[in-house]
Amino acid sequence: MSEAGFGAYEASTGRESLELMISNWPDIVICDITMPEMNGSELVAEIQLNYPSLAGTPFISLPL
C-alpha cells in the first residue's frame, strides 16, 4: 500500500488498536468486531467517550 501513498497499521487486540489510533491518527479504521481485550463496539465507545478528537474517524467493522 505504501507504493500508492497509503500506510497501514495492524493490531491484534482492541487495546493495541486504540494505542495505534492515539499515536497515528488514522484516516479510516477497519476492525474486527470480535477482537480480544476490547471488541470493536467497545473500541468505538471508548473513542467516543474519551477521545472526542478521534470520534469522527470512519470505522468499518467486520464480523469474524
PyMOL commands that set and color helices and strands:
alter all, ss='L'
color gray80, all
select helices_A, chain A and resi 2-4+14-24+40-50+52-54
alter helices_A, ss='H'
color red, helices_A
select strands_A, chain A and resi 29-32+59-62
alter strands_A, ss='S'
color yellow, strands_A
deselect
rebuild
show_as cartoon
